[in-house]
Amino acid sequence: MAIHYGESRDAAEQVLASLDGSGHLTVRADLRDAEAIRAMVDAAAEHLGGIDVLVNNAGVFVPHPIESVDYETWQHAWTQTLGVNLIGAANVTWCALQHMPRHGGSRIVNVGSRGAFRTEPKNPSYGASKAGIAAFGQSIAKSLGALGIAVTTIAPGFVDTDMAAASLTGPGGDEIRAQSPFNRVPSAEEVAAAVLFLASPEAEWASGSVLDFNGASWFRL
């Protein structure tokens, strides 16, 4: 397994140390840099002997309500968010595809968000990037099915991660948890278990789907 990181090397090394077996590695790249992505993916593929499964999980969240931020902040938020969440993921996917076998069984799993459908009024670029990743996944699912490559997207709500920590521990935390009838948010491990299924051989017929994973906190038709 190859674990990508941008700036959080220590966290990546902790994940690496927790993995069973040998032959795993960490790889670094700024996902806004197309050539750094190519070098990172090529290095991972060389070490692993190819790529069978890609999980596009990287994401940034930069609040920028349109009614109150200045133009420079607005531009920065859109550039950063789309650069990592959407364009970066698309570039990683293209590069990984060059190393995927064409005899079937490979998987691409994109981590989206319910924000793609529910709206993100304080962070519109985040919602747009996640809507884009869902549409991107469905588009390439149609393209890659003939190669035996299944593509899916999972759309969680709030998850108990570092990114959501400030919201969950702040004054609005109880309200966020109460959005679900289970009165909690999922752990990262619960999301990972769903991703593991989507990456499995049994999930091929889910290709093109977007899995809502939000504990009945929000519904779409």
Beta strands, then each sheet from edge to edge (+ up, - down):
strand 1: 2-5
strand 2: 25-28
strand 3: 53-56
strand 4: 107-111
strand 5: 150-156
strand 6: 210-213
sheet 1: 1+ 2+
sheet 2: 3+ 4+ 5+ 6+
end
